[in-house]
Amino acid sequence: MTKVEAVIQTSRLDAVKTALQDIGVEGMTVIEVRGHGRQKGHTEFYRGREYTVDLLPKIKMEMVLPDDLVEKAVQAIAGAARTGKIGDGKIFLSRIDDAIRIRNDERGETAL
Amino acid sequence: MISSLRELHSSSCSLIRAKFLETLDGCSAIAQRTQLIDDLALRLWREFISEDAEGPSRFVLVATGGYGRSMLFPSSDVDLLFLHEGGWSDKESKDKIRRLSQEMWDLKLRLSPQTRAISECDRLDPNNLEFTISLLDARYLAGDRDLFARLRRSLIPRLVMREYQLIVEKLAEVTQARHGKFGNTIFHLEPNIKESPGGLRDYNIVHWLLLLSGIEKMRTSPDQQALISPAFREQFTEALNYLISVRCFLHYRHGRDDNTLTWEAQAEAASRGVGVEKESDISTEDWMRIYFRHARSIQRVAIQLLSEIPASRSSLYREFQNWRSRLSNSNFSVVNGFILLQQTGGAKDPELLLSMFQFMAEHGLRLGIATEQRLEQAGASLAGKFPKGGAFWKHFRELLIAPHAADALRAMHFLGLLNLFLPELAAIDSLVIRDYYHRFTVDEHSFRAIENLHALRRPSSEWEERFGEIFGELEQPELLLMALLLHDVGKGLPGDDHVKGSLEASWNCLTRLELSQADRDTVYFLIANHLEISATLRKDIFDHNTVEAFAEKVGTPERLKMLALLTYADIKSVNPEALSPWKAENIWQLYIAASNQLNRSVDQHTVHAGVKDENVTRLNLIAPALEKKVKQFLEGLPERYLKTHSPEEVLSHVEMANSLYHDPIQLNLRKGRHWLELTLVTPDRPALFAKVAGVLSTWGMNIIKANAFCNDAGVIVDTFFFTDRFRTLELNVHECDRFKRNVSETLAGDVDVERLVSQRLRNERQLPAKVKINTKIDFDNDASPHSTVVQVIAQDRPGLLHKMSSVFAHAECNIEIALIETEGQMAIDVFYLRTAGAKLDGPKQEEVRAHLSEQLSIT
């Protein structure tokens, strides 16, 4: 099993969700986050005051997938999240040892 | 023995359950379960403690809490007190108590046993108020009757009389905390019928407060029903019986002590007719309306009693109460924060009632129960007597902008009065919608949104401070508040698109209230677009195209402010977590980006012949004879001009432009709601803006806002909004003509305005600034395709606008567009400048910056 974490542009959430659903990924966690990579921040002046947004709003998606679905999911996320501009985001993959469904104690991939 | 008791318990519980499901009579079910547990407890007492039901001496079994009140719900805890007078702490005695308790647990009862010496009951532990409160409901079960009598007749009254103040204050404290947890409202989509405001816990509060007050005053347990006002006794009892039946139903349905009235439970309760006449066929929505009516009956008695608790008399509190009492006048008296009508006929006087609700909205008071009762009685006879149309709107808009408007609206709504004026709201009356995002009923959500907006006056976070600032700048906050009140009305109407429904209902409502076309358009726009910011936040809000498209849709800075505030208040009212800092920050970022876009792109879109514009079409419909002249006048004016002026104003400007060949300086002075307004239509000429600003300064006028536009024919339309600091024009009406003549003469070059301004400023006493504003001058050559945009932020002071515009005039810069605003002591001015028909190049910008800095430096 692999945990897929993707940090994407807020505006791409619906497209990424649809792309993942199309390849059979149903469960995911979505978190509103702030951050920046190379994109850095943004400054706006309003009435003489400076409003600096050094951490930009992003969406972080997390899901744990069976290994045979991981590559497809990565492609789906990258394809749907890409605008070609700086700030499109990143995908991180990490191994997961086990998963437990709290309701009935199922373990491993069946718990996903 | 235990097996026979288990069988008895199980079969009796089944019987009680079956009977309840057949009759839905909750009172009978809880009485029967109480009786059953009494019997079981007595048998076990005889088995393990004493064969004699009234023995042994100095030891007694007492039912406390809900069990003591004989209100044992199907899955409620059984509270037992083993009370002794010493001598029952040895191992053998403890073992007897343990065995009795063990047997009850084995019967699957949720037992909460406590063993106490009677001396321990005489002390109030502030950290364990529950124990003292549970004693108030103590009921004898078995054992020494004398010991119980000492507890009931002597110890409890003594304890209450000694500790009354502390007990009631603690009770009020825990109740306030509990109500706060539920957002201080009964109107939840899935209420907890025990803990929510208006639930059974509030009934308990009423019961305990009456008991405590009776004991304190009469040294004995009073007849509680007699202490409730006769007018509400019946409603209160009816509400209690209803809640008892619903709680029994929930316990049987969930199989445990779960008191949440979920959507599924609501639907089932409605179809079974729990708590209502069985024959009636009732929808889930209507069944919930009955729930809210009953919850409100309980809640209002609880709140009334809590407010009557004598506070521990801090001088500050006394002062506050005295201050509130001083609000009393010939029509209303104010007692403990409650309004009481002074005259018996007051409840039938519509004008008086409207001013009472306005009074409530101003001062954050509640209606006294007696007042509510009189209004309820007068209800039907009031229909048709209230002012209608524009007359009603005049009252209502003042109520909407008052700081406690939401409380007044809730009170009017509960009494059915709001629906008399705004029948559109009946569709969302206590309406539960199945939506996991929302927590409150649709009407409460709308009131809460209004409350959240007014709460911006007392900001408690960074976002609230920012949004609070723009709330304070609104010219017509009542329009935003009206939009909030009506924005979700469509949720109660047929159809899938609630926005469409809200718009249809609102249009009728606003027309009936005789709002002007421009005001109706604004409210309509806000309702139509109340989801627009949320939709835009799903796009990239740092992308210029997103911001530009959004700003274009919004059109004017005033509408942008209102829409941002509406979105803020709407989301915040969905549930306490809905407006995350992430979301608030994003709304703010979109707001400032769009605000800058609107101020810096004014000349990008201008009116030209052949370009279809809704506003132009409307003008042509209103005045078809003027179509050609309107077209000529508008040619080349920024679209912003059209969006910020009503058709009536535009037509008046057209007429002024048509009169230019009689008199080349056309002036119009009128008194607006907040300010005086001077409009000038004339052919453009050098230093024109500076001269008018100068004349206003010499008359001591404080310019709050201004805008200046120019069409392709070189005719300018400048409007100055100002306050008359010395009330010169108000107190001397004939001075208006001299004032206008002075403006004309100055523009004609007959008056040396520079000299007059210098004289005026020399004579004027300069007051030190309360807030220091640093001057900022910002040039932007990219924002506009034709002009250099200059934004100046500076300390507001007399003559400021004249000074700035004179600098531009001396540098031979023409003001194409000016957008002048004042926020507190800060002047925020944007000018679109051109020199010799082009943008300002670098050296020119530096020259202007240097002169401006010199002129604006505070000496």
Chai-1 contact restraints between the chains, C-beta under 6 A:
chainA,res_idxA,chainB,res_idxB,connection_type,confidence,min_distance_angstrom,max_distance_angstrom,comment,restraint_id
A,S11,B,K539,contact,1.0,0.0,6.0,A-B,restraint_1
A,S11,B,D540,contact,1.0,0.0,6.0,A-B,restraint_2
A,E32,B,W582,contact,1.0,0.0,6.0,A-B,restraint_3
A,H42,B,F542,contact,1.0,0.0,6.0,A-B,restraint_4
A,E44,B,I592,contact,1.0,0.0,6.0,A-B,restraint_5
A,E44,B,A593,contact,1.0,0.0,6.0,A-B,restraint_6
A,Y46,B,I592,contact,1.0,0.0,6.0,A-B,restraint_7
A,R47,B,I828,contact,1.0,0.0,6.0,A-B,restraint_8
A,G48,B,K776,contact,1.0,0.0,6.0,A-B,restraint_9
A,G48,B,I793,contact,1.0,0.0,6.0,A-B,restraint_10
A,P57,B,N586,contact,1.0,0.0,6.0,A-B,restraint_11
